[in-house]
Amino acid sequence: GAVGRAHASAEWTFGTIFQRFLAGMDIRMHYGHPDFVDGFWARNRGGMSKCSPVVNLSEDLFAGYNARMRGEDCGHIDFLEFEKGREATITAASNFFAKIAAGNIAILRSRDNHLLAERIGVLRSMSFYFASVAFYISTLIVDYSIYLYVVLFLSFTLASKRLSMLSSLGSALSAEWLISMGLLSMFPQYFELILEYGLFRATKDILSGLIGGTIFFIFQNKAIASSMQDGIVSGVAKYLNTGRPMANQHQTWRDLYVAYERSHYSPAFTLMLLYLSYVVLVADTGGGSLPMFLVVASMVTWFVAPMIFSPFPRWDLMRQDVVDFQGFISGKAGTTAREVPDVIKRGERNQPRNLYEIGLAQEIEQWTERPVFVLFGATLSRLFVTAVIVMALPGGVLDFATPFFLSLGLQWLMVLLFLLLSLNSIALLLLAVVWVVVWLLGTTFIIGDRAVLPTLGARMPEYYLAFLVFLFVVGTVKHMVLLWCRVWSGFKGTCCCRGASSQERLHRHIRLSYFYFFGYQLRVVKAYLVLLVNIAVSFVLIVLDLRCFGRGLHTWWLLNEEVASTDHRSPYMHKAPTALTRLAYGNLLNPVLASFGGPDAVGAGTVTPRSLTTSLSGRAEGVVHGKRLFTGAESTATPGASSAAVGGGVDSMMTMSQTLGAGAGGPSRVG
């Protein structure tokens, strides 16, 4: 599939030209498979295992550290062929990159890294940095630079510095940047492909994987940056089990949102608000603006990549996902104060039942597990940014923020009603109506005619910027309140009362601030926007996957030709044989299909996965004894049972394929 090809391409580059380059500099470390360690050498030096699963998460690299600290080196020898399995789904690949990135933050804090950097010398340490954590640190810096790039042009606009003025000064910032280092970095791989496979295949491989690889690695670079940022502020590097599932497993929208809400969706919303603020300010001042293609491409990729790399876009699956995701957003499980400990436990296992739980678990983790000095630094940063906003924005824009602050008491009254009614949806709707009241207050009593003149549409930029200022200031106040609660809770837990009771009190304060400072409400809005994006992207993918194009184009690109040629009514998810499998084993399948109502039973999705697998496995008993195929025990499953939902498709299909392969005297794996 596309994910497997992109991941394998990166692994191939890392295992060939990158390793040769590091070996030439005599700074190569141990990087795991397919590296080998001399067992006799390792056993005489304490072994390769480390004591801390947090600091030594990236254990393979510490094997290289051990060798380097003892004056040894890690050589590199090219094999003609050495295969390795890689993650073939977007979620498994993201977990892999996030795990390695968090491990690199732990490496920076390790004793081994300190000893090597202290004794290796200045010039040698440059090569050592390149051989260890350079890629991940550079990815984090590039990720920060995206936001700084937009903030820089926001500052230019507020300072009345137009693009024409930047151009007259000869600044490179006056033009759009389209050629990036990420694009240039593909040329070493291209030259290596030419050396090994020739010009034609090298050009074909590069061009065929250019679009998919670009989308994939823009998304994965964000996963790396988010994981490193979490590791920096929390001080914890967590092991993530990728599992390496099969690529032909549909991933529900709910699972995708749980996996990427913190690492991709929330940063995408932040970048989108910054970019829209820049566009609004430029339109309001009448100056020229940069389109910022790369910024917009990154932002859009963070939103749509999970859907693009999710297999089997189907109408019925989209309906299921919409209903399931809607229930996830509006779910009320765990919303009472006494259920907070259960919410924390489910958050640690990354198994939230609804949107409320995922948000509250993240808030509690942030304000209870992060060091106090990190929270204090974040609060000071927000105070500084608030002061800059107040001084930089025009007074006319800040006037439009006044009604929002004056209506804050009414909004909190609606929040209290929302909590008393156990998060009732009607109360949440009333909370949204308050924002209409804000506009009425502003036009009637505070701003006057200027609020709607010359037209209301002409004043929308001021309302938009004022609303962002209001949300940012409210968030800053929330940081100050919870920082005080954290400090006071720690003081009381140490000196005055039991630690358990002070911790429970802190959890209650975090839960109340989650509502009163609009954390939950904003998460609901973001989730519904993600739902709309998923619907739009899924609709496009469904159209591309229709058989009117001769094959499912999206499935052909994401998976392979065999799955794309399968009848649209019987995809792999329904555990039915594909078109090529039916063609190759049609005679063998006929007895089974006939027992379930004829050959059309599987195509119509009327055979359950378990019943079909049981029948095939049970009837294959006669093959071992050289008898006719499918003469064994009959299946006890009920014919005509409804098709099962998502999950477990790979195991059932592999069982069927192995049975068919054994019966035909062919290989045990089909396709």
C-alpha positions as CSV (number, residue, x, y, z in Angstrom):
1,G,0.0,0.0,0.0
2,A,0.9,3.7,-0.2
3,V,1.8,3.9,3.5
4,G,3.9,0.8,3.3
5,R,5.7,2.1,0.2
6,A,6.5,5.4,1.8
7,H,7.7,3.9,5.0
8,A,9.8,1.2,3.2
9,S,11.3,3.9,1.0
10,A,12.4,5.9,4.0
11,E,13.8,2.7,5.6
12,W,15.7,1.8,2.4
13,T,17.3,5.2,2.3
14,F,18.2,5.1,6.0
15,G,19.7,1.7,5.6
16,T,21.8,2.4,2.6
17,I,23.2,5.8,1.7
18,F,22.7,7.2,5.2
19,Q,24.5,4.4,6.9
20,R,27.4,4.5,4.4
21,F,27.8,8.2,5.1
22,L,27.8,7.8,8.9
23,A,30.3,4.9,8.6
24,G,32.5,7.1,6.4
25,M,32.6,9.7,9.2
26,D,33.3,7.0,11.7
27,I,30.4,8.1,13.9
28,R,27.8,5.5,13.1
29,M,25.7,4.1,16.0
30,H,23.5,1.1,16.5
31,Y,20.0,1.7,15.1
32,G,18.2,-1.6,15.6
33,H,17.2,-4.0,12.8
34,P,19.1,-5.1,10.8
35,D,22.1,-4.3,13.0
36,F,23.7,-7.1,14.9
37,V,25.6,-7.0,18.2
38,D,28.5,-9.3,19.1
39,G,27.0,-11.3,21.9
40,F,30.3,-12.3,23.5
41,W,31.4,-8.6,23.5
42,A,28.1,-7.4,24.9
43,R,27.9,-10.0,27.7
44,N,31.3,-9.0,28.9
45,R,30.3,-5.4,29.1
46,G,27.0,-5.7,31.1
47,G,24.7,-6.5,28.2
48,M,22.8,-4.1,25.9
49,S,19.7,-3.7,28.1
50,K,19.1,-0.6,30.2
51,C,17.4,-0.1,33.5
52,S,15.0,2.7,32.7
53,P,12.1,2.2,30.3
54,V,11.6,6.0,30.2
55,V,15.1,7.3,29.7
56,N,16.3,4.4,27.6
57,L,13.2,4.0,25.4
58,S,15.3,4.1,22.3
59,E,17.4,1.2,23.5
60,D,19.0,0.4,20.1
61,L,20.8,3.7,20.0
62,F,22.2,3.2,23.5
63,A,23.9,0.1,22.3
64,G,25.9,2.3,20.0
65,Y,26.5,4.7,22.9
66,N,27.9,1.8,24.9
67,A,30.3,0.9,22.0
68,R,31.4,4.5,21.5
69,M,32.1,5.1,25.2
70,R,34.3,2.0,25.2
71,G,36.4,3.1,22.3
72,E,34.7,0.7,19.8
73,D,32.8,1.5,16.6
74,C,29.8,0.2,14.8
75,G,30.7,-0.8,11.3
76,H,28.4,-1.0,8.3
77,I,28.3,-3.8,5.8
78,D,25.9,-3.8,2.8
79,F,23.8,-6.9,2.3
80,L,22.5,-7.7,-1.2
81,E,19.0,-8.1,0.3
82,F,17.7,-7.8,3.8
83,E,14.0,-7.5,4.3
84,K,12.1,-5.9,7.2
85,G,8.5,-5.5,7.9
86,R,7.2,-2.0,8.3
87,E,4.0,-0.4,9.5
88,A,1.4,-0.3,6.7
89,T,-1.3,1.8,8.3
90,I,-1.2,5.6,9.0
91,T,-2.0,5.1,12.7
92,A,0.7,2.5,13.3
93,A,3.3,4.6,11.3
94,S,2.4,7.7,13.4
95,N,2.8,5.7,16.7
96,F,6.2,4.5,15.5
97,F,7.5,7.9,14.6
98,A,6.0,9.4,17.9
99,K,7.7,6.6,19.9
100,I,11.1,7.2,18.3
101,A,10.8,11.0,18.7
102,A,9.9,10.8,22.4
103,G,12.8,8.5,22.8
104,N,15.2,11.1,21.4
105,I,14.0,13.6,24.0
106,A,14.9,11.0,26.6
107,I,18.3,10.6,24.9
108,L,19.0,14.3,25.4
109,R,18.5,13.9,29.2
110,S,20.5,10.6,29.5
111,R,23.8,10.2,31.3
112,D,25.3,8.5,28.3
113,N,24.6,11.4,26.0
114,H,26.1,13.8,28.6
115,L,29.3,11.8,28.9
116,L,29.8,11.5,25.2
117,A,29.1,15.1,24.4
118,E,31.4,16.2,27.2
119,R,34.4,14.2,26.0
120,I,34.0,13.9,22.3
121,G,35.3,17.4,21.3
122,V,33.6,20.3,19.5
123,L,34.2,19.2,15.9
124,R,33.5,15.5,16.6
125,S,30.3,16.5,18.5
126,M,28.9,18.0,15.3
127,S,29.1,14.6,13.6
128,F,27.8,12.9,16.8
129,Y,24.7,15.3,16.8
130,F,24.1,14.4,13.1
131,A,24.3,10.6,13.9
132,S,21.9,10.8,16.9
133,V,19.1,13.3,17.4
134,A,19.7,15.8,14.6
135,F,16.8,14.8,12.4
136,Y,14.2,15.0,15.2
137,I,15.5,18.3,16.6
138,S,15.5,19.8,13.1
139,T,11.9,18.5,12.5
140,L,10.8,20.3,15.7
141,I,12.5,23.5,14.7
142,V,10.8,23.4,11.2
143,D,7.5,22.8,12.9
144,Y,7.9,25.9,15.1
145,S,9.1,27.9,12.1
146,I,5.7,27.4,10.4
147,Y,3.9,29.2,13.2
148,L,6.7,31.8,13.5
149,Y,6.4,32.5,9.8
150,V,2.7,33.4,10.0
151,V,3.3,35.4,13.2
152,L,6.1,37.4,11.5
153,F,3.8,38.5,8.7
154,L,1.0,39.3,11.3
155,S,3.6,41.6,13.0
156,F,4.5,43.2,9.6
157,T,0.8,43.9,9.0
158,L,0.2,45.4,12.4
159,A,3.2,47.6,11.9
160,S,1.8,48.7,8.5
161,K,4.7,47.2,6.6
162,R,3.4,46.1,3.3
163,L,5.0,43.6,0.9
164,S,6.0,46.4,-1.5
165,M,8.0,47.9,1.3
166,L,9.7,44.6,2.0
167,S,10.5,44.2,-1.7
168,S,12.1,47.7,-1.8
169,L,14.3,46.7,1.1
170,G,15.5,43.6,-0.9
171,S,14.1,41.2,1.7
172,A,13.6,37.6,0.7
173,L,10.4,37.6,2.7
174,S,8.6,39.6,0.1
175,A,8.2,36.5,-2.2
176,E,6.5,33.2,-1.7
177,W,8.8,30.3,-0.8
178,L,8.0,27.2,-2.8
179,I,11.3,25.2,-2.9
180,S,12.0,23.7,0.4
181,M,14.7,21.5,1.8
182,G,12.3,18.6,2.0
183,L,11.9,18.6,-1.8
184,L,15.7,18.8,-2.3
185,S,16.3,15.9,0.1
186,M,14.8,13.4,-2.4
187,F,17.7,13.8,-4.8
188,P,20.2,11.6,-2.9
189,Q,17.6,8.9,-2.9
190,Y,16.9,9.4,-6.6
191,F,20.6,9.1,-7.4
192,E,20.9,5.9,-5.3
193,L,17.9,4.4,-7.1
194,I,19.6,5.2,-10.4
195,L,22.7,3.4,-9.3
196,E,20.9,0.3,-8.2
197,Y,17.9,0.1,-10.6
198,G,18.6,2.3,-13.6
199,L,17.2,5.7,-14.7
200,F,13.8,4.5,-15.9
201,R,12.8,2.7,-12.8
202,A,14.3,5.4,-10.5
203,T,12.3,8.1,-12.3
204,K,9.1,6.0,-12.2
205,D,9.5,5.2,-8.4
206,I,10.2,8.8,-7.5
207,L,7.3,10.3,-9.6
208,S,4.8,7.6,-8.5
209,G,5.4,8.1,-4.9
210,L,5.9,11.9,-4.9
211,I,2.3,13.0,-4.0
212,G,1.6,10.1,-1.6
213,G,5.1,10.4,0.1
214,T,4.7,14.2,0.4
215,I,1.3,13.9,2.2
216,F,2.6,11.1,4.3
217,F,5.7,12.7,5.5
218,I,4.2,16.2,6.1
219,F,1.8,14.3,8.4
220,Q,4.4,12.2,10.1
221,N,6.8,15.2,10.6
222,K,3.9,16.8,12.6
223,A,3.6,13.5,14.6
224,I,7.3,13.7,15.4
225,A,7.2,17.4,16.4
226,S,4.1,16.9,18.6
227,S,5.7,13.9,20.4
228,M,8.9,15.8,21.0
229,Q,7.0,18.8,22.3
230,D,5.1,16.6,24.7
231,G,8.3,14.9,25.9
232,I,9.9,18.3,26.5
233,V,7.1,19.7,28.7
234,S,6.2,16.5,30.5
235,G,9.6,14.8,30.9
236,V,8.1,11.4,30.0
237,A,8.8,9.2,27.0
238,K,6.1,6.6,26.6
239,Y,6.3,3.4,24.7
240,L,3.6,3.1,22.0
241,N,2.8,-0.4,20.6
242,T,2.3,-0.1,16.9
243,G,1.1,-3.6,16.4
244,R,1.8,-3.4,12.6
245,P,-1.8,-4.2,11.6
246,M,-2.7,-5.1,8.0
247,A,-3.3,-2.2,5.7
248,N,-6.8,-3.3,4.6
249,Q,-8.5,-2.5,7.9
250,H,-10.9,0.3,7.9
251,Q,-10.3,2.9,10.7
252,T,-13.3,4.6,12.2
253,W,-13.5,8.4,12.4
254,R,-13.8,8.1,16.2
255,D,-10.5,6.2,16.4
256,L,-8.8,8.6,14.1
257,Y,-10.0,11.6,16.2
258,V,-8.8,10.0,19.4
259,A,-5.4,9.3,17.8
260,Y,-4.8,12.7,16.3
261,E,-6.8,15.2,18.2
262,R,-3.8,16.4,20.3
263,S,-1.0,15.9,17.8
264,H,-2.6,17.2,14.6
265,Y,-6.1,18.5,14.8
266,S,-5.6,21.1,17.6
267,P,-2.3,22.4,16.0
268,A,-4.1,22.6,12.7
269,F,-6.8,24.7,14.2
270,T,-4.2,27.0,15.8
271,L,-2.4,27.5,12.5
272,M,-5.7,28.0,10.7
273,L,-6.7,30.8,13.1
274,L,-3.3,32.5,12.8
275,Y,-3.5,32.3,9.0
276,L,-7.1,33.6,8.9
277,S,-6.1,36.5,11.2
278,Y,-3.4,37.4,8.8
279,V,-5.8,37.3,5.9
280,V,-8.4,39.4,7.7
281,L,-5.9,42.0,8.8
282,V,-4.5,42.4,5.3
283,A,-8.0,42.7,3.9
284,D,-8.8,45.3,6.5
285,T,-5.7,47.4,5.9
286,G,-5.8,47.0,2.1
287,G,-2.2,45.7,1.7
288,G,-1.0,42.8,-0.3
289,S,-0.7,39.3,1.2
290,L,1.3,36.2,0.5
291,P,-0.7,33.1,-0.3
292,M,1.6,31.0,1.9
293,F,1.1,27.8,-0.1
294,L,3.4,25.6,2.1
295,V,1.6,26.8,5.3
296,V,-1.8,26.1,3.9
297,A,-0.6,22.7,2.5
298,S,0.7,21.7,5.9
299,M,-2.5,22.8,7.6
300,V,-4.8,21.0,5.2
301,T,-2.6,17.8,5.3
302,W,-2.9,17.6,9.1
303,F,-6.7,17.7,8.6
304,V,-7.3,15.3,5.7
305,A,-4.4,12.9,5.7
306,P,-6.0,10.4,8.2
307,M,-9.0,10.1,5.8
308,I,-6.9,9.9,2.7
309,F,-4.9,7.0,4.1
310,S,-8.0,5.2,5.5
311,P,-9.1,2.3,3.3
312,F,-12.5,1.5,1.9
313,P,-14.4,4.7,1.4
314,R,-18.0,3.4,1.2
315,W,-21.4,5.0,1.7
316,D,-22.5,2.5,4.4
317,L,-19.2,2.9,6.3
318,M,-19.5,6.7,6.1
319,R,-23.0,6.5,7.6
320,Q,-21.8,4.3,10.4
321,D,-18.8,6.6,11.1
322,V,-21.0,9.7,11.1
323,V,-23.4,8.2,13.6
324,D,-20.6,6.8,15.7
325,F,-18.6,10.1,15.7
326,Q,-21.8,12.1,16.5
327,G,-22.4,9.8,19.5
328,F,-18.8,10.2,20.5
329,I,-19.1,14.0,20.5
330,S,-22.4,14.2,22.4
331,G,-21.7,11.2,24.8
332,K,-22.4,11.9,28.5
333,A,-20.6,8.9,30.0
334,G,-18.2,9.9,32.8
335,T,-19.5,13.5,33.2
336,T,-20.2,13.4,36.9
337,A,-17.6,14.6,39.4
338,R,-17.3,11.1,41.1
339,E,-16.3,9.5,37.9
340,V,-13.1,11.6,37.5
341,P,-10.8,8.8,38.6
342,D,-12.2,6.5,36.0
343,V,-11.8,9.2,33.4
344,I,-8.1,9.5,34.3
345,K,-7.6,5.7,34.1
346,R,-9.2,5.6,30.7
347,G,-7.1,8.5,29.5
348,E,-3.9,6.8,30.6
349,R,-5.0,3.8,28.4
350,N,-6.0,6.1,25.6
351,Q,-9.5,4.6,25.7
352,P,-11.9,7.6,26.2
353,R,-15.6,6.9,25.7
354,N,-16.5,10.4,24.4
355,L,-15.2,13.8,23.7
356,Y,-15.7,15.0,27.3
357,E,-13.4,12.3,28.6
358,I,-10.6,12.8,26.2
359,G,-10.5,16.6,26.9
360,L,-10.8,16.3,30.7
361,A,-8.1,13.5,30.8
362,Q,-5.7,15.8,28.9
363,E,-6.5,18.8,31.1
364,I,-5.8,16.7,34.3
365,E,-2.6,15.3,32.8
366,Q,-1.4,18.8,31.9
367,W,-2.1,20.4,35.3
368,T,-1.1,17.5,37.6
369,E,1.8,15.7,35.9
370,R,3.8,18.5,34.3
371,P,6.4,20.3,36.4
372,V,5.4,23.5,38.1
373,F,8.1,25.5,36.5
374,V,6.9,24.4,33.0
375,L,3.4,25.5,33.9
376,F,4.7,28.8,35.3
377,G,6.7,29.5,32.2
378,A,3.7,28.8,29.9
379,T,1.6,31.2,32.0
380,L,4.2,33.9,31.8
381,S,4.4,33.4,28.1
382,R,0.7,33.8,27.7
383,L,0.8,37.0,29.8
384,F,3.5,38.4,27.6
385,V,1.6,37.6,24.4
386,T,-1.6,39.1,25.9
387,A,0.3,42.4,26.6
388,V,1.7,42.4,23.1
389,I,-1.8,41.9,21.6
390,V,-3.2,44.7,23.6
391,M,-0.5,47.1,22.6
392,A,-0.3,46.0,18.9
393,L,-3.9,45.8,17.9
394,P,-5.7,49.0,17.0
395,G,-8.1,50.4,19.6
396,G,-11.0,50.1,17.2
397,V,-10.6,46.3,17.2
398,L,-10.3,46.1,20.9
399,D,-13.6,48.0,21.2
400,F,-15.4,45.1,19.6
401,A,-14.0,42.8,22.3
402,T,-15.7,44.7,25.1
403,P,-19.2,43.2,24.6
404,F,-17.7,39.7,24.9
405,F,-16.2,40.4,28.3
406,L,-19.3,42.2,29.5
407,S,-21.4,39.2,28.7
408,L,-19.1,36.7,30.4
409,G,-21.3,36.6,33.5
410,L,-24.3,35.6,31.4
411,Q,-22.2,32.9,29.7
412,W,-21.1,31.5,33.0
413,L,-24.7,31.4,34.2
414,M,-25.5,29.3,31.1
415,V,-22.5,27.1,31.9
416,L,-24.0,26.5,35.4
417,L,-27.3,25.6,33.9
418,F,-25.5,23.3,31.5
419,L,-23.8,21.5,34.5
420,L,-27.0,21.3,36.5
421,L,-28.8,19.6,33.6
422,S,-26.0,17.0,33.3
423,L,-24.6,18.4,30.0
424,N,-27.9,18.7,28.3
425,S,-27.7,19.5,24.6
426,I,-30.5,22.1,24.9
427,A,-28.4,24.0,27.5
428,L,-25.4,23.8,25.2
429,L,-27.6,25.4,22.5
430,L,-28.6,28.1,24.9
431,L,-25.0,28.8,25.5
432,A,-24.5,29.3,21.8
433,V,-27.4,31.8,21.8
434,V,-25.5,34.0,24.2
435,W,-23.1,35.0,21.5
436,V,-26.1,36.5,19.6
437,V,-26.9,38.5,22.7
438,V,-23.3,39.7,22.7
439,W,-23.8,41.2,19.2
440,L,-27.1,42.9,20.4
441,L,-25.3,44.4,23.4
442,G,-22.5,45.6,21.3
443,T,-24.7,47.3,18.7
444,T,-27.1,48.9,21.2
445,F,-25.3,50.0,24.3
446,I,-21.5,49.8,23.8
447,I,-20.2,50.4,20.3
448,G,-23.1,52.1,18.7
449,D,-23.7,52.5,15.0
450,R,-20.1,51.8,14.2
451,A,-20.8,48.1,15.0
452,V,-22.9,47.7,11.8
453,L,-21.8,50.6,9.6
454,P,-21.2,50.7,6.7
455,T,-22.4,47.1,6.7
456,L,-22.3,44.2,9.1
457,G,-20.2,42.2,6.7
458,A,-17.6,45.0,6.6
459,R,-17.3,44.8,10.4
460,M,-16.9,41.0,10.5
461,P,-13.0,41.2,10.5
462,E,-13.2,43.3,13.7
463,Y,-15.6,40.8,15.3
464,Y,-13.4,37.9,14.4
465,L,-10.3,39.4,15.8
466,A,-12.1,40.6,18.9
467,F,-13.4,37.1,19.5
468,L,-10.0,35.6,19.2
469,V,-8.6,38.2,21.7
470,F,-11.4,37.3,24.1
471,L,-10.7,33.6,23.9
472,F,-7.0,34.1,24.4
473,V,-7.4,36.3,27.4
474,V,-9.9,33.9,28.9
475,G,-7.4,31.1,28.4
476,T,-4.7,33.2,30.1
477,V,-6.9,33.7,33.1
478,K,-7.6,30.0,33.2
479,H,-3.8,29.3,33.2
480,M,-3.4,31.7,36.1
481,V,-6.2,30.2,38.1
482,L,-5.1,26.6,37.6
483,L,-1.5,27.4,38.3
484,W,-2.5,28.9,41.6
485,C,-4.6,25.8,42.3
486,R,-1.7,23.5,41.5
487,V,0.7,25.4,43.8
488,W,-1.8,25.7,46.6
489,S,-2.7,22.0,46.3
490,G,0.9,21.0,46.5
491,F,1.4,23.2,49.6
492,K,-1.6,21.8,51.4
493,G,-0.8,18.3,50.4
494,T,2.7,18.7,51.9
495,C,2.0,20.7,55.1
496,C,-1.7,20.7,56.0
497,C,-3.7,17.8,54.9
498,R,-3.6,14.4,53.2
499,G,-2.2,14.3,49.7
500,A,-5.2,12.3,48.4
501,S,-7.8,14.9,49.4
502,S,-5.8,17.8,48.0
503,Q,-5.4,15.9,44.7
504,E,-9.1,15.2,44.5
505,R,-9.8,18.9,45.1
506,L,-7.4,19.9,42.4
507,H,-9.2,17.5,40.0
508,R,-12.5,19.2,40.8
509,H,-11.1,22.6,40.1
510,I,-9.7,21.4,36.8
511,R,-13.1,19.9,35.9
512,L,-14.9,23.2,36.6
513,S,-12.4,25.3,34.7
514,Y,-12.8,22.8,31.8
515,F,-16.4,24.2,31.5
516,Y,-16.3,27.7,32.8
517,F,-13.3,28.7,30.6
518,F,-14.9,27.2,27.5
519,G,-12.5,24.3,27.0
520,Y,-15.3,21.7,26.5
521,Q,-17.3,24.0,24.3
522,L,-14.4,24.8,22.0
523,R,-13.6,21.1,21.7
524,V,-17.2,20.4,20.6
525,V,-16.9,23.1,17.9
526,K,-13.6,21.7,16.7
527,A,-14.9,18.1,16.7
528,Y,-17.9,19.1,14.5
529,L,-15.6,20.9,12.1
530,V,-13.4,17.8,11.8
531,L,-16.6,15.8,11.2
532,L,-17.5,18.2,8.3
533,V,-14.0,17.8,6.9
534,N,-14.2,14.0,7.1
535,I,-17.6,14.0,5.3
536,A,-16.2,16.2,2.5
537,V,-13.0,14.2,2.0
538,S,-14.9,10.9,2.3
539,F,-17.4,12.0,-0.3
540,V,-14.6,12.7,-2.8
541,L,-12.9,9.4,-2.1
542,I,-16.1,7.5,-2.5
543,V,-16.6,9.1,-5.9
544,L,-13.0,8.2,-6.9
545,D,-13.5,4.6,-5.7
546,L,-16.6,4.0,-7.8
547,R,-16.3,1.2,-10.4
548,C,-17.3,3.6,-13.2
549,F,-13.6,4.3,-13.5
550,G,-12.9,0.6,-14.2
551,R,-11.4,0.2,-10.7
552,G,-11.5,1.8,-7.4
553,L,-8.9,4.6,-7.9
554,H,-8.4,5.3,-4.2
555,T,-8.2,1.7,-3.2
556,W,-5.8,1.0,-6.2
557,W,-3.5,3.8,-5.0
558,L,-3.7,3.1,-1.3
559,L,-3.7,-0.7,-1.3
560,N,-3.2,-2.7,-4.6
561,E,-4.8,-3.8,-7.8
562,E,-6.4,-7.0,-6.4
563,V,-8.4,-5.2,-3.8
564,A,-9.3,-2.4,-6.2
565,S,-10.7,-5.0,-8.6
566,T,-13.0,-6.5,-6.0
567,D,-16.7,-5.9,-6.4
568,H,-17.8,-2.8,-4.6
569,R,-20.5,-4.7,-2.7
570,S,-18.0,-7.2,-1.3
571,P,-14.8,-5.5,-0.1
572,Y,-12.2,-7.1,2.1
573,M,-13.9,-5.8,5.2
574,H,-16.9,-8.0,4.7
575,K,-14.5,-11.1,4.6
576,A,-15.6,-12.0,1.1
577,P,-13.1,-13.3,-1.5
578,T,-11.7,-10.7,-3.9
579,A,-12.2,-10.8,-7.6
580,L,-8.8,-12.5,-8.3
581,T,-9.4,-15.0,-5.5
582,R,-12.8,-16.0,-6.8
583,L,-11.3,-16.3,-10.3
584,A,-8.4,-18.5,-9.1
585,Y,-10.4,-20.7,-6.7
586,G,-13.9,-20.5,-8.1
587,N,-14.5,-24.2,-8.3
588,L,-13.3,-24.7,-4.8
589,L,-15.5,-22.0,-3.4
590,N,-18.7,-23.2,-5.1
591,P,-19.6,-25.9,-2.5
592,V,-19.2,-23.4,0.3
593,L,-21.1,-20.6,-1.4
594,A,-23.9,-23.0,-2.4
595,S,-24.4,-24.1,1.2
596,F,-25.0,-20.4,2.1
597,G,-27.4,-19.6,-0.6
598,G,-25.4,-19.6,-3.8
599,P,-22.5,-17.7,-5.3
600,D,-24.3,-14.4,-4.8
601,A,-24.5,-14.8,-1.0
602,V,-20.9,-13.7,-0.4
603,G,-21.1,-10.9,-3.0
604,A,-24.2,-9.5,-1.3
605,G,-22.5,-9.6,2.1
606,T,-24.9,-12.2,3.6
607,V,-22.3,-14.5,5.0
608,T,-20.8,-13.7,8.4
609,P,-17.0,-13.7,8.6
610,R,-16.9,-16.3,11.3
611,S,-19.3,-18.7,9.5
612,L,-17.4,-18.5,6.3
613,T,-14.1,-19.1,8.0
614,T,-15.4,-22.0,10.1
615,S,-16.9,-23.6,7.0
616,L,-13.7,-23.3,5.0
617,S,-11.5,-24.5,7.8
618,G,-13.8,-27.4,8.8
619,R,-14.3,-28.7,5.3
620,A,-10.6,-28.6,4.5
621,E,-10.1,-31.6,6.8
622,G,-10.1,-34.0,3.9
623,V,-7.1,-32.4,2.2
624,V,-4.7,-33.8,4.8
625,H,-5.8,-37.3,4.0
626,G,-5.7,-36.8,0.3
627,K,-9.5,-36.8,-0.1
628,R,-11.7,-34.4,-2.0
629,L,-11.7,-30.8,-0.7
630,F,-14.5,-29.7,1.6
631,T,-15.6,-33.1,2.8
632,G,-15.1,-32.5,6.5
633,A,-17.5,-31.4,9.2
634,E,-20.3,-29.1,8.2
635,S,-20.5,-25.6,9.6
636,T,-23.0,-24.9,12.3
637,A,-23.4,-21.2,11.4
638,T,-26.7,-19.9,10.4
639,P,-27.0,-19.2,6.6
640,G,-27.9,-15.7,5.6
641,A,-26.5,-14.1,8.8
642,S,-25.9,-10.4,8.5
643,S,-22.4,-9.2,7.5
644,A,-20.2,-8.2,10.5
645,A,-19.0,-4.7,11.1
646,V,-15.4,-3.5,11.1
647,G,-12.7,-5.5,12.8
648,G,-10.9,-8.8,12.6
649,G,-11.0,-8.9,8.8
650,V,-7.4,-9.8,8.3
651,D,-7.5,-13.0,10.4
652,S,-10.6,-14.3,8.7
653,M,-9.3,-13.6,5.2
654,M,-5.9,-15.2,6.0
655,T,-7.6,-18.3,7.4
656,M,-9.6,-18.6,4.2
657,S,-6.6,-17.9,2.0
658,Q,-4.5,-20.5,3.8
659,T,-7.2,-23.1,3.5
660,L,-7.6,-22.5,-0.2
661,G,-3.9,-22.4,-0.8
662,A,-3.5,-25.8,0.9
663,G,-6.3,-27.3,-1.0
664,A,-5.0,-26.2,-4.3
665,G,-1.5,-27.4,-3.6
666,G,-0.3,-23.9,-4.0
667,P,1.3,-21.4,-1.6
668,S,-0.3,-20.7,1.8
669,R,-0.8,-17.0,1.1
670,V,-2.9,-15.5,-1.7
671,G,-2.5,-12.1,-3.3
